[in-house]
Amino acid sequence: MDYQKFVDQVAMPCCVISVDRAGAGGYGDIRIIAANAPYRSVMGPGYYDGMLYSELVPQDNKFEDFCFRAAILKQRMHAYVETRAMDTWTDQTLIPLESDRDDRGCCQFIFEFTKHAEAERMSAVSVGTANAVIRASLTLLNPADFQTNVREVLRVILEEADAKAAQILLIDRENKTAVDFCRVLSGDARPVFEHGVETISYEVLDSWERMIGVSNAVIIQGEQDFAQIEKENPAWAGSLRMNRVESLVLIPLRRGKDVIGYLYTLNFDTARVVEVKELMELMSLVLGAEIYNYLLLQKLETLSQVDALTGLGNRRAMKKRMELVSRRKNTPFGIVNIDLNGLKVVNDRDGHEAGDRLLIQAGEILRKVFYQEDLFRTGGDEFIVITDTISLDTFYKKLDRLRGDVMKNTAVSFAIGEYWSDGTTDIKTAFRIADERMYADKQVFYEKNPALKRK
């Protein structure tokens, strides 16, 4: 067959790809055996007839699977994918062709680049995939807890892919940790543990990013793919085999060009790998955007409850803790009202930067005694402790430590008033009593140190 004459009749970039047959239903070399002028123009001077495709573009097992299915299995293939190596999106179609040799199959490859993802092209998916993505999108709009909604989306993926497990892992780059955000398991399945430990390390996630590189997924559907993974990432491949993983689709969750985490499903119906990949890619777009927004709102919510100077909870956070403690009927709790002595004198004498340093030091001292989540700076020189997770005995031991060794060995001085409720005193009363005791303690301090008294 004159493949060159065939491709020259196509106006779009077009080539003919050959796929060598291999034993056990596998494939060998994948070559470009003819290309038209538009294709050669796009690919540049490095192109020549008969070259391995991987000489021209980075090797990609998903593209190889598409070529195998078109050339050997005679399936028409279409995909609209991000081609990160060229910073474009590619609308690609592979059409089976008759081969002029028994030891290889052939297909026609036609493509078109778009600079950005186009909604119309992305929506050209199967009815089943479209329905699943719509279900997922509507689920994420539910007023229920966000992670509960995400878990339901993972159930949709399990159902559509006939898979055994689906999981979302997020990357905390600041703390260099992997976050198990959400998972759904079917039957006796389990997530991809690392060497039998129910966790995935930051290093493993980092290795996934290197593996994916300019591609958009990692797909394992048989021994040939496993062999490739063992070359690229032998430690992870070992964990997969140990956890009885037979097939896997791993897709990055992105915010722009940044990877914020990964979505994967394992032990799926490999006979439907094309549909599963299509489904996962679209789900990753929906989930990536929603999870990023959720994390951003969580971060903003956290920042809105943190005192910027000391890193302790602020007044808003304290009020939320008061509401929480008030709802826990008959639960003992302790209140400590603390005032930093002499702050105004330091501000007036040494400047507000010195005063800020004193406040920061005060916060550090309080952290040495009480739990971070129980500490609040409510304004100026005022600090509050609200604790309902320790015993009466521990509460007073901590106060003794604060009044004793900690304050004796620093330049910081606190006026302290406390109240322990056995659960029968309401929190407002407890606050009032602790506040009265604090002011009495402060009065004693200023009687002993009149030069530090506010003017």
SELUMNU-664603 format. One record per residue (C-alpha): residue number from 1; chain; x, z, y; residue in one letter. Coordinates in Angstrom, 1 decimal, always signed. Layout:
N
{NUM "A" {X Z Y} "A"};
...
This chain:
455
{1 "A" {+0.0 +0.0 +0.0} "M"};
{2 "A" {+1.3 -0.9 +3.5} "D"};
{3 "A" {+0.9 +2.5 +5.1} "Y"};
{4 "A" {+2.6 +1.4 +8.3} "Q"};
{5 "A" {+0.0 -1.3 +8.9} "K"};
{6 "A" {-2.7 +1.2 +8.2} "F"};
{7 "A" {-1.5 +3.8 +10.7} "V"};
{8 "A" {-0.8 +1.1 +13.4} "D"};
{9 "A" {-4.5 +0.4 +13.5} "Q"};
{10 "A" {-5.3 +4.0 +14.7} "V"};
{11 "A" {-5.3 +4.7 +18.5} "A"};
{12 "A" {-4.7 +8.4 +18.2} "M"};
{13 "A" {-1.4 +10.0 +16.9} "P"};
{14 "A" {-1.5 +9.3 +13.2} "C"};
{15 "A" {+0.8 +9.5 +10.2} "C"};
{16 "A" {+0.6 +9.3 +6.4} "V"};
{17 "A" {+1.8 +12.4 +4.5} "I"};
{18 "A" {+2.9 +12.4 +0.9} "S"};
{19 "A" {+2.7 +15.5 -1.3} "V"};
{20 "A" {+4.8 +15.6 -4.5} "D"};
{21 "A" {+2.9 +16.8 -7.6} "R"};
{22 "A" {+4.3 +19.8 -9.4} "A"};
{23 "A" {+3.5 +21.7 -12.6} "G"};
{24 "A" {+0.8 +24.3 -12.9} "A"};
{25 "A" {-1.3 +22.8 -10.1} "G"};
{26 "A" {+1.4 +23.3 -7.5} "G"};
{27 "A" {+3.1 +21.0 -5.2} "Y"};
{28 "A" {+6.6 +20.0 -4.2} "G"};
{29 "A" {+8.1 +18.2 -1.2} "D"};
{30 "A" {+5.8 +17.2 +1.7} "I"};
{31 "A" {+7.0 +14.2 +3.6} "R"};
{32 "A" {+5.9 +12.0 +6.5} "I"};
{33 "A" {+6.2 +8.4 +5.1} "I"};
{34 "A" {+4.7 +6.4 +8.0} "A"};
{35 "A" {+3.7 +7.0 +11.6} "A"};
{36 "A" {+2.2 +5.0 +14.4} "N"};
{37 "A" {+3.7 +4.7 +17.9} "A"};
{38 "A" {+1.6 +7.5 +19.5} "P"};
{39 "A" {+2.7 +9.9 +16.8} "Y"};
{40 "A" {+6.4 +9.0 +17.2} "R"};
{41 "A" {+6.0 +9.4 +21.0} "S"};
{42 "A" {+4.7 +12.9 +20.6} "V"};
{43 "A" {+7.2 +14.0 +18.0} "M"};
{44 "A" {+10.2 +12.6 +19.8} "G"};
{45 "A" {+13.4 +10.8 +18.6} "P"};
{46 "A" {+14.0 +13.2 +15.7} "G"};
{47 "A" {+11.4 +11.4 +13.6} "Y"};
{48 "A" {+12.2 +9.0 +10.8} "Y"};
{49 "A" {+10.1 +7.6 +7.9} "D"};
{50 "A" {+10.3 +9.7 +4.7} "G"};
{51 "A" {+11.5 +12.9 +6.4} "M"};
{52 "A" {+10.4 +16.3 +5.2} "L"};
{53 "A" {+7.7 +17.5 +7.6} "Y"};
{54 "A" {+9.7 +20.8 +8.0} "S"};
{55 "A" {+12.5 +18.8 +9.6} "E"};
{56 "A" {+10.2 +18.0 +12.4} "L"};
{57 "A" {+8.1 +21.2 +12.8} "V"};
{58 "A" {+8.4 +24.8 +11.5} "P"};
{59 "A" {+7.4 +25.3 +7.9} "Q"};
{60 "A" {+3.8 +26.5 +7.6} "D"};
{61 "A" {+2.3 +27.4 +4.3} "N"};
{62 "A" {-1.3 +27.0 +5.7} "K"};
{63 "A" {-0.5 +23.5 +6.8} "F"};
{64 "A" {+1.1 +22.8 +3.4} "E"};
{65 "A" {-2.1 +24.0 +1.7} "D"};
{66 "A" {-4.2 +21.7 +3.8} "F"};
{67 "A" {-1.9 +18.8 +2.9} "C"};
{68 "A" {-2.1 +19.7 -0.8} "F"};
{69 "A" {-5.9 +19.9 -0.7} "R"};
{70 "A" {-6.2 +16.5 +1.0} "A"};
{71 "A" {-3.5 +14.6 -0.8} "A"};
{72 "A" {-3.8 +16.0 -4.3} "I"};
{73 "A" {-7.3 +17.6 -4.5} "L"};
{74 "A" {-8.8 +14.8 -2.4} "K"};
{75 "A" {-10.6 +17.1 +0.0} "Q"};
{76 "A" {-11.3 +16.1 +3.6} "R"};
{77 "A" {-9.8 +18.9 +5.8} "M"};
{78 "A" {-10.4 +19.7 +9.4} "H"};
{79 "A" {-9.1 +22.6 +11.6} "A"};
{80 "A" {-8.8 +23.5 +15.2} "Y"};
{81 "A" {-5.8 +25.9 +15.4} "V"};
{82 "A" {-3.3 +27.3 +17.9} "E"};
{83 "A" {+0.0 +25.6 +17.5} "T"};
{84 "A" {+2.3 +28.3 +19.0} "R"};
{85 "A" {+5.5 +26.3 +18.5} "A"};
{86 "A" {+4.2 +23.8 +21.1} "M"};
{87 "A" {+2.1 +26.2 +23.1} "D"};
{88 "A" {-1.0 +24.1 +22.5} "T"};
{89 "A" {-4.2 +24.0 +20.3} "W"};
{90 "A" {-4.4 +21.2 +17.7} "T"};
{91 "A" {-7.5 +19.5 +16.5} "D"};
{92 "A" {-6.4 +18.1 +13.2} "Q"};
{93 "A" {-8.0 +16.1 +10.4} "T"};
{94 "A" {-6.6 +15.2 +7.0} "L"};
{95 "A" {-8.3 +12.5 +5.0} "I"};
{96 "A" {-7.4 +11.7 +1.4} "P"};
{97 "A" {-5.8 +8.3 +0.7} "L"};
{98 "A" {-5.1 +6.3 -2.4} "E"};
{99 "A" {-1.5 +6.8 -3.5} "S"};
{100 "A" {+0.9 +4.0 -4.6} "D"};
{101 "A" {+2.7 +6.4 -7.0} "R"};
{102 "A" {+1.4 +8.6 -9.8} "D"};
{103 "A" {+3.9 +11.5 -8.9} "D"};
{104 "A" {+2.5 +12.1 -5.5} "R"};
{105 "A" {-0.7 +12.1 -3.5} "G"};
{106 "A" {-1.2 +10.9 +0.1} "C"};
{107 "A" {-3.4 +11.7 +3.1} "C"};
{108 "A" {-3.9 +10.5 +6.6} "Q"};
{109 "A" {-3.1 +13.1 +9.3} "F"};
{110 "A" {-4.7 +12.6 +12.8} "I"};
{111 "A" {-4.4 +15.1 +15.5} "F"};
{112 "A" {-5.2 +15.8 +19.2} "E"};
{113 "A" {-3.6 +18.4 +21.4} "F"};
{114 "A" {-5.5 +20.6 +23.9} "T"};
{115 "A" {-3.7 +22.9 +26.3} "K"};
{116 "A" {-6.2 +25.7 +25.9} "H"};
{117 "A" {-8.8 +26.6 +23.3} "A"};
{118 "A" {-12.0 +24.6 +23.9} "E"};
{119 "A" {-15.3 +26.3 +22.9} "A"};
{120 "A" {-17.0 +23.1 +21.8} "E"};
{121 "A" {-14.2 +22.3 +19.3} "R"};
{122 "A" {-14.0 +25.9 +18.1} "M"};
{123 "A" {-17.8 +26.0 +17.4} "S"};
{124 "A" {-17.6 +23.0 +15.0} "A"};
{125 "A" {-17.6 +25.3 +12.0} "V"};
{126 "A" {-19.7 +25.6 +8.9} "S"};
{127 "A" {-23.2 +27.1 +9.2} "V"};
{128 "A" {-22.2 +30.1 +7.0} "G"};
{129 "A" {-19.2 +30.9 +9.2} "T"};
{130 "A" {-21.2 +30.4 +12.4} "A"};
{131 "A" {-23.9 +32.8 +11.1} "N"};
{132 "A" {-21.3 +35.4 +10.2} "A"};
{133 "A" {-19.6 +35.3 +13.6} "V"};
{134 "A" {-23.0 +35.6 +15.3} "I"};
{135 "A" {-23.9 +38.6 +13.2} "R"};
{136 "A" {-20.5 +40.2 +14.0} "A"};
{137 "A" {-20.9 +39.6 +17.7} "S"};
{138 "A" {-24.4 +41.1 +17.8} "L"};
{139 "A" {-23.2 +44.1 +15.7} "T"};
{140 "A" {-20.5 +44.9 +18.3} "L"};
{141 "A" {-23.2 +45.1 +21.0} "L"};
{142 "A" {-25.0 +47.9 +19.1} "N"};
{143 "A" {-25.1 +51.3 +21.0} "P"};
{144 "A" {-23.6 +53.1 +18.0} "A"};
{145 "A" {-20.0 +54.3 +17.9} "D"};
{146 "A" {-17.6 +51.4 +18.4} "F"};
{147 "A" {-15.6 +52.0 +15.2} "Q"};
{148 "A" {-18.8 +52.2 +13.2} "T"};
{149 "A" {-19.7 +48.8 +14.6} "N"};
{150 "A" {-16.3 +47.4 +13.8} "V"};
{151 "A" {-16.7 +48.7 +10.2} "R"};
{152 "A" {-19.9 +46.8 +9.9} "E"};
{153 "A" {-18.1 +43.6 +11.0} "V"};
{154 "A" {-15.5 +44.2 +8.3} "L"};
{155 "A" {-18.4 +44.5 +5.8} "R"};
{156 "A" {-19.6 +41.1 +6.9} "V"};
{157 "A" {-16.1 +39.7 +6.3} "I"};
{158 "A" {-16.0 +41.3 +2.8} "L"};
{159 "A" {-19.4 +39.8 +2.0} "E"};
{160 "A" {-18.6 +36.3 +3.3} "E"};
{161 "A" {-15.1 +36.2 +1.7} "A"};
{162 "A" {-16.1 +37.9 -1.5} "D"};
{163 "A" {-13.2 +40.1 -0.9} "A"};
{164 "A" {-12.2 +43.6 -2.1} "K"};
{165 "A" {-10.8 +45.1 +1.1} "A"};
{166 "A" {-10.6 +44.5 +4.9} "A"};
{167 "A" {-8.6 +46.5 +7.4} "Q"};
{168 "A" {-7.6 +46.5 +11.1} "I"};
{169 "A" {-4.2 +47.9 +11.9} "L"};
{170 "A" {-3.2 +48.3 +15.6} "L"};
{171 "A" {+0.2 +48.4 +17.1} "I"};
{172 "A" {+1.1 +51.3 +19.4} "D"};
{173 "A" {+4.3 +49.9 +21.0} "R"};
{174 "A" {+4.8 +52.9 +23.3} "E"};
{175 "A" {+5.1 +55.3 +20.4} "N"};
{176 "A" {+6.3 +52.7 +17.8} "K"};
{177 "A" {+3.6 +53.5 +15.3} "T"};
{178 "A" {+1.0 +51.7 +13.3} "A"};
{179 "A" {-2.6 +52.8 +13.8} "V"};
{180 "A" {-5.1 +52.6 +10.9} "D"};
{181 "A" {-8.1 +51.7 +13.2} "F"};
{182 "A" {-10.7 +50.8 +10.6} "C"};
{183 "A" {-11.0 +49.8 +7.0} "R"};
{184 "A" {-13.7 +48.9 +4.4} "V"};
{185 "A" {-13.1 +48.8 +0.7} "L"};
{186 "A" {-15.1 +47.5 -2.2} "S"};
{187 "A" {-15.1 +48.9 -5.7} "G"};
{188 "A" {-11.7 +50.3 -6.8} "D"};
{189 "A" {-9.8 +48.4 -4.1} "A"};
{190 "A" {-7.4 +50.1 -1.7} "R"};
{191 "A" {-5.6 +49.0 +1.5} "P"};
{192 "A" {-2.1 +47.6 +1.4} "V"};
{193 "A" {-0.2 +50.8 +1.2} "F"};
{194 "A" {+3.6 +50.9 +1.8} "E"};
{195 "A" {+5.4 +51.9 -1.4} "H"};
{196 "A" {+2.4 +53.9 -2.6} "G"};
{197 "A" {+2.1 +55.9 +0.7} "V"};
{198 "A" {-1.3 +55.6 +2.4} "E"};
{199 "A" {+0.2 +54.3 +5.7} "T"};
{200 "A" {+1.9 +51.3 +7.1} "I"};
{201 "A" {+5.0 +51.7 +9.2} "S"};
{202 "A" {+5.7 +50.2 +12.6} "Y"};
{203 "A" {+8.6 +48.4 +11.0} "E"};
{204 "A" {+6.3 +46.6 +8.5} "V"};
{205 "A" {+4.0 +45.5 +11.3} "L"};
{206 "A" {+7.0 +44.3 +13.2} "D"};
{207 "A" {+8.1 +42.2 +10.2} "S"};
{208 "A" {+4.6 +40.6 +10.1} "W"};
{209 "A" {+5.1 +39.4 +13.6} "E"};
{210 "A" {+8.4 +37.8 +12.7} "R"};
{211 "A" {+6.8 +36.2 +9.6} "M"};
{212 "A" {+3.9 +34.7 +11.5} "I"};
{213 "A" {+6.2 +33.5 +14.3} "G"};
{214 "A" {+4.7 +30.4 +15.8} "V"};
{215 "A" {+2.0 +30.2 +13.2} "S"};
{216 "A" {-1.4 +32.0 +13.4} "N"};
{217 "A" {-1.8 +33.6 +9.9} "A"};
{218 "A" {-0.2 +34.6 +6.6} "V"};
{219 "A" {-2.1 +33.4 +3.6} "I"};
{220 "A" {-1.4 +34.3 +0.0} "I"};
{221 "A" {-3.5 +32.6 -2.7} "Q"};
{222 "A" {-1.1 +32.3 -5.6} "G"};
{223 "A" {+2.4 +32.6 -7.0} "E"};
{224 "A" {+3.8 +29.8 -4.9} "Q"};
{225 "A" {+2.8 +31.7 -1.7} "D"};
{226 "A" {+4.0 +35.0 -3.2} "F"};
{227 "A" {+7.4 +33.4 -3.9} "A"};
{228 "A" {+7.7 +32.4 -0.3} "Q"};
{229 "A" {+6.7 +35.9 +0.9} "I"};
{230 "A" {+9.4 +37.4 -1.4} "E"};
{231 "A" {+12.0 +35.2 +0.3} "K"};
{232 "A" {+10.9 +36.1 +3.8} "E"};
{233 "A" {+9.9 +39.8 +3.4} "N"};
{234 "A" {+10.8 +41.1 -0.1} "P"};
{235 "A" {+10.0 +44.8 +0.7} "A"};
{236 "A" {+6.4 +43.9 +1.8} "W"};
{237 "A" {+6.0 +41.6 -1.2} "A"};
{238 "A" {+6.9 +44.4 -3.5} "G"};
{239 "A" {+4.3 +46.7 -1.9} "S"};
{240 "A" {+1.7 +44.0 -2.3} "L"};
{241 "A" {+2.4 +43.6 -6.0} "R"};
{242 "A" {+2.5 +47.3 -6.5} "M"};
{243 "A" {-1.0 +47.6 -4.9} "N"};
{244 "A" {-2.3 +44.8 -7.2} "R"};
{245 "A" {-2.9 +42.4 -4.3} "V"};
{246 "A" {-3.5 +38.9 -5.7} "E"};
{247 "A" {-4.6 +37.1 -2.5} "S"};
{248 "A" {-4.5 +37.9 +1.2} "L"};
{249 "A" {-5.3 +36.5 +4.6} "V"};
{250 "A" {-3.5 +38.2 +7.5} "L"};
{251 "A" {-4.4 +37.3 +11.1} "I"};
{252 "A" {-3.0 +38.7 +14.3} "P"};
{253 "A" {-5.3 +40.2 +16.9} "L"};
{254 "A" {-4.2 +38.9 +20.3} "R"};
{255 "A" {-4.7 +39.6 +23.9} "R"};
{256 "A" {-3.4 +36.5 +25.5} "G"};
{257 "A" {+0.0 +35.9 +24.0} "K"};
{258 "A" {+0.5 +39.6 +23.0} "D"};
{259 "A" {-0.3 +40.8 +19.5} "V"};
{260 "A" {-2.2 +44.1 +19.6} "I"};
{261 "A" {-2.8 +44.4 +15.9} "G"};
{262 "A" {-3.8 +42.7 +12.7} "Y"};
{263 "A" {-6.9 +41.9 +10.7} "L"};
{264 "A" {-6.5 +41.3 +7.0} "Y"};
{265 "A" {-8.6 +40.8 +3.9} "T"};
{266 "A" {-7.4 +40.9 +0.4} "L"};
{267 "A" {-8.3 +39.8 -3.1} "N"};
{268 "A" {-10.8 +37.2 -1.7} "F"};
{269 "A" {-12.4 +34.1 -3.3} "D"};
{270 "A" {-9.4 +31.7 -3.2} "T"};
{271 "A" {-11.6 +28.8 -4.1} "A"};
{272 "A" {-12.9 +29.2 -0.6} "R"};
{273 "A" {-9.6 +29.8 +1.2} "V"};
{274 "A" {-10.3 +27.2 +3.9} "V"};
{275 "A" {-13.7 +28.8 +4.9} "E"};
{276 "A" {-12.2 +32.3 +4.7} "V"};
{277 "A" {-9.3 +31.3 +7.0} "K"};
{278 "A" {-11.8 +29.7 +9.4} "E"};
{279 "A" {-13.9 +32.9 +9.3} "L"};
{280 "A" {-11.0 +35.2 +9.8} "M"};
{281 "A" {-9.6 +33.2 +12.7} "E"};
{282 "A" {-12.9 +33.3 +14.6} "L"};
{283 "A" {-13.5 +37.0 +13.7} "M"};
{284 "A" {-10.0 +37.8 +15.0} "S"};
{285 "A" {-10.9 +36.2 +18.4} "L"};
{286 "A" {-14.1 +38.3 +18.7} "V"};
{287 "A" {-12.5 +41.5 +17.4} "L"};
{288 "A" {-9.3 +41.1 +19.4} "G"};
{289 "A" {-11.2 +40.9 +22.7} "A"};
{290 "A" {-13.6 +43.7 +21.9} "E"};
{291 "A" {-10.9 +46.1 +20.6} "I"};
{292 "A" {-8.7 +45.4 +23.6} "Y"};
{293 "A" {-11.5 +46.3 +26.0} "N"};
{294 "A" {-12.4 +49.4 +23.9} "Y"};
{295 "A" {-8.8 +50.6 +24.0} "L"};
{296 "A" {-8.5 +49.9 +27.8} "L"};
{297 "A" {-11.7 +51.9 +28.4} "L"};
{298 "A" {-10.4 +54.8 +26.2} "Q"};
{299 "A" {-7.1 +54.8 +28.2} "K"};
{300 "A" {-8.9 +54.8 +31.5} "L"};
{301 "A" {-11.2 +57.6 +30.3} "E"};
{302 "A" {-8.1 +59.6 +29.2} "T"};
{303 "A" {-6.3 +59.0 +32.5} "L"};
{304 "A" {-9.4 +60.1 +34.4} "S"};
{305 "A" {-9.2 +63.5 +32.7} "Q"};
{306 "A" {-5.5 +64.1 +33.2} "V"};
{307 "A" {-3.8 +65.8 +36.1} "D"};
{308 "A" {-1.2 +63.3 +37.3} "A"};
{309 "A" {+1.4 +65.9 +38.3} "L"};
{310 "A" {+1.5 +68.3 +35.3} "T"};
{311 "A" {+0.0 +66.1 +32.6} "G"};
{312 "A" {-2.6 +68.9 +31.8} "L"};
{313 "A" {-6.3 +68.3 +31.8} "G"};
{314 "A" {-8.0 +68.1 +35.2} "N"};
{315 "A" {-11.2 +69.7 +36.5} "R"};
{316 "A" {-13.3 +66.9 +34.9} "R"};
{317 "A" {-11.7 +67.5 +31.5} "A"};
{318 "A" {-12.3 +71.3 +31.9} "M"};
{319 "A" {-16.0 +70.8 +32.6} "K"};
{320 "A" {-16.3 +68.7 +29.5} "K"};
{321 "A" {-14.6 +71.4 +27.5} "R"};
{322 "A" {-17.0 +74.0 +29.0} "M"};
{323 "A" {-19.9 +71.9 +27.9} "E"};
{324 "A" {-18.5 +71.5 +24.4} "L"};
{325 "A" {-17.9 +75.3 +24.0} "V"};
{326 "A" {-21.4 +76.1 +25.4} "S"};
{327 "A" {-23.0 +74.0 +22.7} "R"};
{328 "A" {-21.2 +75.9 +19.9} "R"};
{329 "A" {-23.5 +78.8 +19.6} "K"};
{330 "A" {-22.1 +82.2 +18.3} "N"};
{331 "A" {-18.5 +80.8 +18.3} "T"};
{332 "A" {-15.8 +83.1 +19.7} "P"};
{333 "A" {-13.7 +81.8 +22.5} "F"};
{334 "A" {-11.1 +82.9 +25.1} "G"};
{335 "A" {-10.8 +82.2 +28.8} "I"};
{336 "A" {-7.7 +82.7 +30.8} "V"};
{337 "A" {-7.8 +82.1 +34.6} "N"};
{338 "A" {-4.3 +81.7 +36.0} "I"};
{339 "A" {-3.1 +81.3 +39.6} "D"};
{340 "A" {+0.5 +80.4 +40.5} "L"};
{341 "A" {+1.9 +83.0 +42.8} "N"};
{342 "A" {+3.8 +82.1 +46.0} "G"};
{343 "A" {+3.1 +78.3 +46.0} "L"};
{344 "A" {+2.2 +78.2 +49.7} "K"};
{345 "A" {+5.4 +80.0 +50.7} "V"};
{346 "A" {+7.5 +77.5 +48.7} "V"};
{347 "A" {+5.6 +74.5 +50.2} "N"};
{348 "A" {+6.1 +75.9 +53.7} "D"};
{349 "A" {+9.7 +76.9 +53.3} "R"};
{350 "A" {+11.1 +74.2 +51.0} "D"};
{351 "A" {+8.6 +71.4 +51.3} "G"};
{352 "A" {+5.9 +70.0 +49.0} "H"};
{353 "A" {+8.4 +68.3 +46.6} "E"};
{354 "A" {+9.7 +71.8 +45.8} "A"};
{355 "A" {+6.1 +73.0 +45.4} "G"};
{356 "A" {+5.4 +70.1 +43.0} "D"};
{357 "A" {+8.5 +71.0 +41.0} "R"};
{358 "A" {+7.2 +74.6 +40.7} "L"};
{359 "A" {+3.8 +73.3 +39.5} "L"};
{360 "A" {+5.4 +71.1 +36.9} "I"};
{361 "A" {+7.5 +74.0 +35.7} "Q"};
{362 "A" {+4.4 +76.2 +35.5} "A"};
{363 "A" {+2.7 +73.5 +33.3} "G"};
{364 "A" {+5.7 +73.4 +31.0} "E"};
{365 "A" {+5.7 +77.2 +30.7} "I"};
{366 "A" {+2.0 +77.2 +29.8} "L"};
{367 "A" {+2.6 +74.5 +27.1} "R"};
{368 "A" {+5.1 +76.8 +25.4} "K"};
{369 "A" {+2.4 +79.4 +24.9} "V"};
{370 "A" {-1.0 +77.6 +24.6} "F"};
{371 "A" {-2.1 +74.3 +23.0} "Y"};
{372 "A" {-1.9 +71.3 +25.3} "Q"};
{373 "A" {-5.6 +70.4 +24.7} "E"};
{374 "A" {-6.6 +73.9 +25.9} "D"};
{375 "A" {-4.8 +73.7 +29.3} "L"};
{376 "A" {-6.3 +72.5 +32.6} "F"};
{377 "A" {-5.1 +72.4 +36.2} "R"};
{378 "A" {-8.2 +72.6 +38.2} "T"};
{379 "A" {-6.7 +72.2 +41.7} "G"};
{380 "A" {-3.9 +73.5 +43.9} "G"};
{381 "A" {-2.3 +76.5 +42.2} "D"};
{382 "A" {-5.1 +77.1 +39.7} "E"};
{383 "A" {-4.8 +76.8 +35.9} "F"};
{384 "A" {-7.4 +77.5 +33.2} "I"};
{385 "A" {-7.1 +78.1 +29.5} "V"};
{386 "A" {-10.1 +77.5 +27.3} "I"};
{387 "A" {-9.5 +78.1 +23.6} "T"};
{388 "A" {-11.9 +78.4 +20.7} "D"};
{389 "A" {-9.5 +77.6 +17.8} "T"};
{390 "A" {-7.6 +80.9 +17.6} "I"};
{391 "A" {-8.4 +84.5 +16.7} "S"};
{392 "A" {-8.8 +87.5 +19.0} "L"};
{393 "A" {-5.4 +88.9 +17.8} "D"};
{394 "A" {-3.6 +85.6 +18.4} "T"};
{395 "A" {-5.2 +85.2 +21.8} "F"};
{396 "A" {-3.8 +88.5 +23.0} "Y"};
{397 "A" {-0.4 +87.9 +21.4} "K"};
{398 "A" {-0.2 +84.7 +23.5} "K"};
{399 "A" {-1.1 +86.6 +26.6} "L"};
{400 "A" {+1.5 +89.2 +25.9} "D"};
{401 "A" {+4.1 +86.5 +25.4} "R"};
{402 "A" {+3.1 +84.8 +28.7} "L"};
{403 "A" {+3.2 +88.1 +30.7} "R"};
{404 "A" {+6.4 +89.2 +28.9} "G"};
{405 "A" {+9.3 +87.1 +27.9} "D"};
{406 "A" {+8.2 +83.8 +29.4} "V"};
{407 "A" {+7.6 +85.1 +32.9} "M"};
{408 "A" {+10.5 +87.4 +32.9} "K"};
{409 "A" {+13.0 +84.6 +32.2} "N"};
{410 "A" {+11.7 +82.1 +34.9} "T"};
{411 "A" {+11.2 +81.9 +38.6} "A"};
{412 "A" {+7.5 +81.2 +38.0} "V"};
{413 "A" {+5.0 +84.0 +38.6} "S"};
{414 "A" {+1.4 +83.9 +37.5} "F"};
{415 "A" {-1.6 +86.1 +38.4} "A"};
{416 "A" {-3.6 +86.3 +35.1} "I"};
{417 "A" {-7.2 +87.2 +34.2} "G"};
{418 "A" {-8.6 +86.8 +30.8} "E"};
{419 "A" {-11.8 +87.3 +28.8} "Y"};
{420 "A" {-12.5 +87.1 +25.1} "W"};
{421 "A" {-16.1 +86.4 +24.0} "S"};
{422 "A" {-17.3 +87.1 +20.5} "D"};
{423 "A" {-19.8 +84.3 +21.0} "G"};
{424 "A" {-22.6 +86.3 +22.6} "T"};
{425 "A" {-21.3 +86.0 +26.2} "T"};
{426 "A" {-22.0 +82.7 +27.8} "D"};
{427 "A" {-19.1 +80.7 +29.2} "I"};
{428 "A" {-20.1 +81.1 +32.9} "K"};
{429 "A" {-20.1 +84.8 +32.6} "T"};
{430 "A" {-16.7 +84.7 +30.8} "A"};
{431 "A" {-15.3 +82.6 +33.6} "F"};
{432 "A" {-16.6 +85.0 +36.3} "R"};
{433 "A" {-15.1 +88.0 +34.6} "I"};
{434 "A" {-11.7 +86.3 +34.0} "A"};
{435 "A" {-11.7 +85.2 +37.6} "D"};
{436 "A" {-12.3 +88.7 +38.9} "E"};
{437 "A" {-9.5 +90.0 +36.7} "R"};
{438 "A" {-7.1 +87.3 +37.9} "M"};
{439 "A" {-7.8 +88.2 +41.6} "Y"};
{440 "A" {-7.2 +91.9 +40.8} "A"};
{441 "A" {-3.9 +90.9 +39.2} "D"};
{442 "A" {-2.9 +88.8 +42.2} "K"};
{443 "A" {-3.7 +91.6 +44.6} "Q"};
{444 "A" {-1.3 +93.8 +42.7} "V"};
{445 "A" {+1.4 +91.1 +42.9} "F"};
{446 "A" {+1.1 +90.7 +46.6} "Y"};
{447 "A" {+1.2 +94.5 +47.1} "E"};
{448 "A" {+4.5 +94.4 +45.4} "K"};
{449 "A" {+5.7 +91.2 +47.1} "N"};
{450 "A" {+4.1 +91.2 +50.6} "P"};
{451 "A" {+6.5 +88.5 +51.9} "A"};
{452 "A" {+4.9 +86.0 +49.4} "L"};
{453 "A" {+1.3 +86.6 +50.5} "K"};
{454 "A" {-0.6 +83.6 +51.8} "R"};
{455 "A" {-1.0 +83.5 +55.6} "K"};
